Structure formats: structure tokens, C-alpha cells
Amino acid sequence: MKKITIFTTFYSVDRAYSLTNVVEEQIKMLLDNGYKPDVIVTENFKPSGYFAHKDVTLQYIPDCSRSNEGKLPESYEEEVKKIEEALEGILKETEVCITHDVIYQPAHIIFNLAARNIAKKRLNMRWLHWIHSATSPTIRCDTRAVSDVIQSKFPNSFVVYPNAGDIPRVARNFGYEEDEVKKVHHATDIPDYLGLHKFSKQIYKEKDFNGADVIATYPIRLDRGKQVEHVIKTLGGIKRLGRSVRGVIMDFHSTGGDKLTYRDELKQIAKDEDVEKEITFTSDVDKELEYGCPREMVRDMMMISNLFMLPSTSETYSLVAQEAMICKNFVVLNRDFPPIRSVYGDVPMYKQFTASINIDGYDGETVTTHSDPKAWYYDLGNAICYYLEHNPVMQMNTLVRKTRNSSYIFKKELEPLFYAENR
């Protein structure tokens, strides 16, 4: 595992400055994957958040003259030397140094020059220069000799940029070959960004919700009339279609009698459907959740999910269906129970799941059976996948959750650059 240093020019933690958030996300990714990075900041920096993490070593360097117009003071060479001396000690064992706009912003010219001097001495050290604008750095510098230096390619380095479409422009503007400009998308730690409850985070990470195509949440008391088996069998059908699935059964007030028997039966159904590992009963997660979940956890799971099914045989209103809709879930309701349509109209998908009233809405029951249940759930899964994968909002939500999360970006895009070589 390589020694990584992040080189910033920060003098404060300013989260209104997007670059601060990008760097903090990188620190989190490194920590989550076993690295203990050094982070360079300027004197008087007061750490907070992940900058203050126990496994992060802050390295302080002197600040220097900064000018957005690239104007250098007469004493700039002394400032370069002072920063270079500080960097030399800090980077002594560094194998990969990540910088942010050091080679781009005119205000960072002195830091840029000091880093280049180190690069000439440390030929075995890799530099990854994050650039946060493709604009040409035809740097406004009032010293011609310096201007020539900072417009030349930085030794032993790659430029890193968050989109592939700008790579030809970035390469041309910064003097690199196109294969020396590497794409690394900005990442989002989804549980942190959404402010999830600690147990929600636990479920999210342990069950790898990042990688799931379909996530369904069903908050219910384990009465048989809630027909949880339909949700599990539908997820089984979707899995047979080649999609990855997760299901969260948020069971509450279900600690005795037939509810325990029903839970065991549902777990057997999950096993039969080959989704045993994908289904979570929250009562199994922690002793604190045995009787029920905090309301914020229900909200959390609804925000994370993209599918909500309500196959219940009878409902007066169903607040959880409403909450699922607020959180932009695709909703499947029980066609055999007509009153639910009076509450939520014709927009949701309606499928027949049996009901405790006649289809005309009076006392009695409606029983729906299927000659080939496996095929029926397979077909239902296909219909659900169609809407999830063709509605632009649902489609982009899944895409971003799967490919812009911190784990994916680190493993697929960032960490490989630590071991890359110029060829």
C-alpha cells in the first residue's frame, strides 16, 4: 500500500468552496480503504470534519504571496525556497502526491514552482494533478521566465479531470498527451450525504446497496395480511432477470406468536427464491431494532429504495405508500383492493395480489391465483425493470448510486492511478 499525500493550499475549511468538499471526499475514500494519508495545508489552518480524523496527518507549510493575476513579488524566489524546504521534509516518504489546482491557478504559482523543484529531485514519486477547469492556463504572470516554466509539462505526472469529454482540450491546454489526462469522476459518499441513521448506514454498507439495481423497502407489522411473500418473490423474479436486488423488511411489533412463525416462513421463501442474502429483516440487525425502527430509518430506507410494493389485503390509507411516493419510489399497489385506487389514483402500477373484500368493494374476499407463479413474478419483475430503466429520473438515480459512489470511484478510477506509469 503506497504512501499518499494530498497537497492543498487551504488556509481554512470552507465548505462553500467545492474544492474543499472534493478533497474531503478523497480523504474519506483513502481512510475507508486502509490508507493513512498526509494532507498538506498552510499555516493557521484549523481542521474540522475528516481533516481532523485521527488517521490523517496534517502537514503545515508556510503560506505565500497569492495573486489571481499572477503578479509575483520581488521576493518570490525566497518564498519558493521556503515552501520547497518544507515540502522536501514532508514528501520524503511520499510515493504519490495528489495536488488540487496547484498547476492551474495563477494564485498558486509559488506553490507550483516549489513542487516542480521537488519533482526534479524525487524522480520516483508520482504526481496526480487534479485540474478543476479545462480552461487554458495561459497564466497571466508578469515574470517571463516563470511563465515559461509553469506552462511546461510537470515531470512524472498525470493530469486528472472529472469528465472524459474535455480530455482533448485539457491535454492541449496543459501540454500533455491525451493518454496522460486521466478521468476520475467526483464521488459522493451516499450514506453521509443523505445523513443516514447509524443503523441505516450499517445496512447500506453491509448489504452493499451501492451496487443494487432494485431496492425495495416494506415497513410492516408481520401480519399475514401484509403478504410480504409477494415482495420477496418479486425480487426473486427480478434477480432471475439478471438484476441485482436488495429488500428491507422493516418489521415492528412482531416479537411473538404467529408473527415469529410468519417471519421464519418468509426467510424460507427468501431462501427458495435465492434472495436470502439480499433480504434484511431490521429486527435481525441490532437488539435496539427488535421491537421497531426509529422513524428516520423508515425515511432513510425510502430515500434509498427505488421500488415500493403494497400487496396488503386491506388498508385504510397506507402512509408508508405515501412516504414511498414522496421519496420517488416506483410503486406497485394491489388491484384486488379497490379502495387503494381511490387514495392514490391511476398512476401507480396495479397488480392482483388477493384482498379481504369483494372486487366490487363490499364485504367478502377476492382471491387471485396463478397457474405458473414463477412465470407471473418473472413477468412482474420485467414490467418493474422496464419502468425503472426507462424513466429518466429513476434511471439516473440508479446510475449515479452505482457508479458515482465513493467505493466505485476509488476502486475503479482513483486507486489504479497510484500504480500507473507513463509509457
C-alpha positions, -999 to 999 in steps of 0.1 A, spaced: 0 0 0 16 33 -11 22 63 10 -2 90 -3 0 128 4 -27 153 -7 -12 187 -14 -37 216 -9 -31 253 -5 -60 256 20 -59 280 49 -94 271 62 -121 245 59 -146 264 36 -173 240 26 -189 266 4 -158 261 -18 -165 230 -38 -128 221 -39 -128 216 -1 -156 190 -5 -138 172 -33 -106 169 -11 -126 158 20 -142 131 -1 -108 119 -12 -96 118 24 -127 97 33 -121 73 4 -85 68 14 -94 62 50 -122 37 40 -96 17 21 -69 15 47 -47 44 37 -35 69 63 -28 100 42 -9 131 49 -27 163 40 -7 195 33 -23 227 43 -10 262 50 -1 277 84 -31 287 106 -54 261 91 -79 249 117 -90 213 109 -126 200 112 -145 171 97 -123 145 80 -94 169 81 -93 163 118 -96 125 116 -72 106 139 -57 87 109 -50 119 89 -17 137 95 -19 174 87 14 188 74 17 226 76 37 246 51 42 284 50 17 305 31 30 328 4 20 357 -18 -11 349 -39 -23 369 -69 -52 359 -91 -35 380 -118 -2 361 -115 18 390 -101 49 379 -83 66 399 -56 103 407 -59 110 382 -31 91 353 -48 123 332 -51 128 333 -13 91 323 -9 96 294 -33 127 282 -14 109 284 19 80 263 6 103 239 -12 123 232 21 90 225 39 78 202 11 111 183 10 107 171 45 70 164 43 73 144 10 103 124 19 84 91 21 56 100 -2 51 78 -32 21 95 -47 13 132 -43 -22 144 -52 -25 182 -58 -55 203 -64 -53 232 -89 -16 238 -79 -5 238 -115 -36 257 -127 -45 287 -106 -24 319 -110 -26 324 -73 -7 292 -68 24 300 -89 48 300 -60 35 266 -47 37 253 -83 74 263 -86 83 248 -53 65 215 -62 84 214 -96 117 217 -78 108 188 -56 98 168 -87 132 172 -102 148 157 -71 122 129 -65 121 112 -98 105 81 -84 75 100 -70 42 101 -89 22 133 -91 -15 134 -98 -26 169 -106 -64 175 -102 -75 203 -125 -109 217 -119 -113 237 -151 -103 229 -187 -97 265 -195 -62 272 -208 -38 282 -181 -21 307 -203 -10 320 -170 -10 357 -165 24 360 -150 44 392 -150 77 373 -150 85 358 -184 110 331 -172 85 319 -146 56 319 -172 76 296 -194 83 272 -166 47 269 -153 34 264 -189 56 234 -194 46 198 -185 51 189 -149 76 160 -145 64 124 -138 28 134 -136 -7 128 -149 -34 154 -150 -67 142 -135 -101 156 -147 -136 147 -137 -150 142 -172 -138 124 -203 -153 148 -228 -128 176 -220 -97 154 -222 -86 166 -257 -90 202 -246 -72 197 -213 -43 178 -229 -39 206 -255 -41 234 -229 -18 218 -204 8 204 -227 1 167 -220 -7 138 -243 -43 127 -242 -34 94 -226 -17 114 -198 -50 130 -188 -70 106 -166 -107 107 -159 -118 104 -123 -154 114 -116 -163 132 -84 -176 108 -58 -204 111 -33 -205 91 0 -242 85 -3 -249 75 33 -230 105 46 -246 129 21 -281 117 30 -274 119 67 -285 84 73 -291 70 108 -263 48 121 -283 16 116 -293 27 81 -257 32 73 -249 -2 87 -275 -19 65 -265 2 35 -228 -8 38 -231 -44 49 -256 -52 21 -238 -31 -5 -267 -10 -16 -244 9 -39 -243 -20 -63 -280 -29 -64 -303 -23 -94 -335 -27 -75 -340 -19 -38 -374 -24 -21 -384 -14 14 -416 -26 32 -422 -13 67 -448 -35 83 -460 -55 113 -457 -91 104 -494 -98 99 -501 -124 72 -525 -100 55 -495 -78 46 -484 -105 22 -447 -99 24 -441 -130 4 -452 -112 -28 -424 -86 -23 -398 -114 -18 -410 -135 -47 -410 -104 -70 -374 -96 -60 -366 -133 -68 -381 -128 -102 -361 -97 -108 -329 -114 -98 -337 -142 -123 -337 -114 -149 -301 -107 -142 -305 -76 -120 -291 -73 -85 -317 -68 -58 -320 -58 -21 -350 -59 1 -355 -44 36 -384 -57 57 -388 -32 84 -407 -54 108 -421 -39 140 -443 -50 169 -436 -86 157 -419 -103 186 -443 -131 195 -469 -156 184 -477 -162 147 -456 -132 137 -424 -152 146 -437 -182 126 -445 -160 97 -410 -144 98 -394 -179 97 -417 -188 67 -407 -156 49 -370 -163 54 -376 -198 39 -393 -182 9 -363 -159 5 -340 -189 6 -362 -207 -20 -361 -176 -42 -323 -174 -39 -325 -139 -23 -318 -150 12 -286 -129 13 -303 -99 -3 -332 -97 22 -328 -79 55 -352 -80 84 -344 -50 105 -353 -69 137 -322 -90 130 -298 -60 126 -295 -50 162 -311 -56 196 -323 -20 195 -344 -26 164 -360 -58 176 -393 -41 185 -392 -14 159 -371 12 140 -368 49 145 -390 69 121 -359 84 105 -348 50 95 -380 45 76 -373 77 58 -338 67 51 -348 34 36 -374 50 14 -349 76 1 -325 48 -8 -351 25 -24 -365 27 -59 -393 2 -55 -422 1 -31 -448 -27 -32 -480 -28 -12 -496 -62 -17 -515 -59 15 -551 -74 15 -565 -45 33 -555 -9 41 -574 22 54 -549 46 38 -513 35 39 -490 63 50 -459 42 40 -471 42 4 -474 80 5 -439 82 21 -425 60 -6 -440 83 -33 -425 113 -16 -392 96 -19 -397 90 -56 -401 52 -54 -418 33 -82 -450 20 -67 -469 -13 -72 -503 -14 -54 -530 -41 -50 -555 -41 -78 -577 -65 -59 -583 -39 -32 -603 -11 -50 -602 15 -21 -565 20 -25 -571 34 -60 -594 60 -45 -565 72 -24 -536 71 -50 -554 73 -84 -544 56 -116 -507 65 -119 -492 36 -98 -489 1 -112 -517 -21 -101 -513 -59 -99 -536 -86 -84 -525 -99 -50 -558 -111 -34 -579 -89 -10 -601 -91 21 -631 -75 3 -650 -83 -29 -637 -67 -60 -669 -45 -60 -657 -31 -27 -681 -48 -3 -676 -74 24 -662 -107 13 -629 -115 -3 -612 -116 -37 -587 -145 -43 -563 -144 -72 -542 -174 -81 -517 -180 -108 -513 -212 -128 -475 -206 -130 -464 -184 -101 -427 -184 -111 -436 -170 -146 -460 -145 -131 -433 -130 -108 -409 -131 -137 -433 -111 -158 -440 -87 -130 -402 -82 -125 -398 -74 -162 -426 -48 -160 -409 -32 -130 -375 -32 -146 -389 -16 -177 -401 15 -158 -371 17 -135 -348 16 -165 -367 38 -189 -379 66 -166 -351 92 -168 -352 102 -131 -352 66 -119 -325 56 -144 -302 84 -134 -307 78 -97 -296 42 -101 -267 50 -124 -253 76 -100 -258 55 -70 -240 26 -86 -212 44 -104 -206 77 -86 -204 63 -50 -171 66 -32 -163 29 -33 -168 25 -70 -148 57 -79 -119 47 -56 -116 11 -67 -123 17 -104 -108 51 -112 -86 66 -84 -66 38 -68 -54 23 -101 -36 56 -108 -14 51 -77 2 23 -97 1 36 -132 32 46 -151 39 68 -181 47 48 -212 
